[in-house]
Amino acid sequence: MLEAPATAIFSIFYSVFCTGFLCQFREFRGSGLSPEALLATGDWLGSEQIRFLRYHMKRTAGTFVIHSLLPLVYLLSLSYISVTMDLSHPSLHHYWQESPLVYNSLLLSLLLPITALTLLWYWSRDDWLQHPFSSPLLAYSSSLPSLAADIDTQFRRIDKICLRTSPLQQLVVTDSWLILVGAWPWSLRICQQSEVALQLVGSDHHVISTEGELGGTQYLTIQVTSRRAEVAPFTFRLNSLEYQNLQDRLDSTIHNARNVQVYKTVSERFVEVFKEQVSGNPRAEHTGELEPCIGCMTEPSNVKLQRVCPSSSPAPPGVDPPAESCVNCYCRPMWCIDCMAKWFASRQDQSSPETWLGSRCPCPTCRSKFCVLDVCLLS
């Protein structure tokens, strides 16, 4: 039986680790393997709530230094494992002598953290005014401390929203600012809300959701364009479930010139399909005054359960009737179509949304079984 060298196994596992660490997959962030978790030691980062910009300046600079150490750690570990576990050489000195490529790469990899640390020192001068984040801010004010103080103050308010657009990016929307912060020192994008135009430019739908959402996930691509010529446009991707939350917080409307269809949750999509199906059912007659829907208390009651589906027909002689057939419901109209659809969806198997439309549900009042065909709008 052939055994793989320890260096080969280590190289595979290290490449997997680096991929997850650099891309910040959910499993890595959940286990604390993130630059923020490492930099939080000793409270060097400070508080994001108190000094938002300072926190992200330090975070991105520290992340740059940590990433620069990855090649050096790999080459040192590779050399050590080759000598101690594979026993290919008697010492590290002999290994580096007989492997000049590894030795020269090791020397070159030393330049990466040295350069990163030098840049971190330079950026931190003058109270971090030399950080690359300062360049986008100069388009709005020459007094960076006062501008940073205004952004920090708005971030501390409870009405701001923070949306995770990707494992490496975060979108922050305050009263006056639209801020996109990434993992690197050059990743800040900032615009004033009063000067931007947002446009929905594309979408992509994934059948399998990493968050366990039924029906998959849709990501929307939104472009942000500022009226200031010195502010370059940028784009970000957003989960469609967060689309309305973002729209409600913006001062302007997100234009959808390309008529991109924004998908909703499975339950919300089912409500639309349910209403479309019910609109083709026979109408039910009702005399008398209609009361408000007891589900939402805002819309008038406009549906009645009336047994009309084929399963309700008498069974032929010698054939037993279905055990789950629909039955008569004698309740007066008490629900609107939207609340009835939500009730119907809530009583179904949540793991099998494809079966909802053909299933049955108990009446919310008398528990009589009914299906979609038995829901009739009032004439």
Secondary structure as GFF3:
##gff-version 3
##sequence-region A 1 379
A	DSSP	alpha_helix	6	23	.	.	.	ID=ss1
A	DSSP	alpha_helix	26	30	.	.	.	ID=ss2
A	DSSP	alpha_helix	35	39	.	.	.	ID=ss3
A	DSSP	three_ten_helix	41	43	.	.	.	ID=ss4
A	DSSP	alpha_helix	52	84	.	.	.	ID=ss5
A	DSSP	alpha_helix	92	98	.	.	.	ID=ss6
A	DSSP	alpha_helix	100	123	.	.	.	ID=ss7
A	DSSP	alpha_helix	125	128	.	.	.	ID=ss8
A	DSSP	alpha_helix	134	137	.	.	.	ID=ss9
A	DSSP	alpha_helix	144	155	.	.	.	ID=ss10
A	DSSP	beta_strand	161	166	.	.	.	ID=ss11
A	DSSP	beta_strand	169	173	.	.	.	ID=ss12
A	DSSP	beta_strand	177	181	.	.	.	ID=ss13
A	DSSP	beta_strand	189	192	.	.	.	ID=ss14
A	DSSP	three_ten_helix	193	195	.	.	.	ID=ss15
A	DSSP	beta_strand	196	206	.	.	.	ID=ss16
A	DSSP	beta_strand	217	226	.	.	.	ID=ss17
A	DSSP	beta_strand	234	239	.	.	.	ID=ss18
A	DSSP	three_ten_helix	240	242	.	.	.	ID=ss19
A	DSSP	alpha_helix	243	249	.	.	.	ID=ss20
A	DSSP	beta_strand	254	255	.	.	.	ID=ss21
A	DSSP	alpha_helix	266	278	.	.	.	ID=ss22
A	DSSP	beta_strand	303	305	.	.	.	ID=ss23
A	DSSP	three_ten_helix	310	312	.	.	.	ID=ss24
A	DSSP	alpha_helix	337	346	.	.	.	ID=ss25
A	DSSP	three_ten_helix	353	355	.	.	.	ID=ss26
A	DSSP	beta_strand	361	362	.	.	.	ID=ss27
A	DSSP	beta_strand	369	370	.	.	.	ID=ss28
A	DSSP	three_ten_helix	372	374	.	.	.	ID=ss29
A	DSSP	beta_strand	375	377	.	.	.	ID=ss30
###
